[in-house]
């Protein structure tokens, strides 16, 4: 039950993040949105790690260090920081100046498709059969339906915003493949792993403060509340929930949160922000979600049962 509650909370919080970004943009710049959520998330996770002090036992049975000591591990987390937070958070915040929060949440659902491509073609930590490649192709077709190229005469703000969303999910896919290739086998406690991913990102954001955060702001309770929710919940606690569910259910089960976030994001955008969707956007979203089911091995072509491989997402 604890895993189920954390799974549902994770889906609701991450689905709500697109609403929070849209509201926060009413008072701060896109750079300040990304900066605030990363720094606040890093602080929240630092407090959790300081209180829990999680450690992984070594081969001799003795607890290992609280933080890794190998310089190469810190270098890997520096790479992960750019593709976990810095680039995707900036991309999504910038994109929501031009696309609705509902549409951004739909694009976020392409993360498992991007993960499958990266894990298979770039890092070679997974192998996809025919059914799973069919799912990847169906997901890409769904993205094209959402973009609706027949309606666009050029690189409009809307198209640029949609492409920025895809850059963000491509970064997420890279992150999952990179972590599996270089970090997953290392004896790092889950809470520490989350803290290092977000904490190093927060350090990078702090170094970028002169270019991202030093602009005039117009704060009210809605903007401040949205930034706090994005940082403490969406970028802090939700990562702990994600790791706990991952340990209980495994990567394939945990990745099904992807089915919840666009539903929550679209519902909040329609109900609270009065957003509207064209017919091709939900139609493309359905294709993407069905493609995810094939890409994860949950659906398959033909009658012969193929072994299900764990997804990196």
C-alpha angles and dihedrals in degrees: 000000000000090000091048093051092048091047092053092044090050092052093048095047095046091043089051093050091084091056090048091051092050092050093044091053088066089073109019138037124263089253091054090050092055092041094049098047093048096047093044091047091050091051092049093050092045089057091048093050092045090054099040097036091196118199136180118225115242128224090279091055094248119126113263126225121298091236127027116264101200112100091216090062091056089048090053091051089050089057090046091050092065095048097038100048120346101061101029095044091050091046096050094044091048092045094054089065086070107025133047122261087243092058092046090054090051091053090049087064089069090074095099090051091052090045092053091051094048096042091049107035104027109028098020093215093131137039121213125210126212096277093050093049087051088055092052091051092047090051091052089050089052090053090053090051091051092049090048097203090190088071097050124084095184146336096318125176090258094053092045089051092050092049089050089056089053091050087054094052090044087057090051090051090050090050095055092048093045093049092050091048100044112013115025094080094054121101097250120140113243095242090048090048090055092046093051092048093051099028095056087046089054091053090052090049091050089054088052093050096112090057100036112028110029099089133108115276136199106209128191132156093273094052094044092045091050092051092048091049092048092050108035098033108023098036099026121031095023090063090056090049089049092054093047092051090045090056092047101042107018128237098295095053093043092051090064086083082086088076092057103045098063091046091052093042095050094044093051092045092052097042103038105025100033092235121166131212127213117227094256095057099064089036090056090044090057090052090050093050093047088048089054090054090054094042091053093047094247090120124030141187120246129008103282113098112236123202113262115236121207113255121234089222 
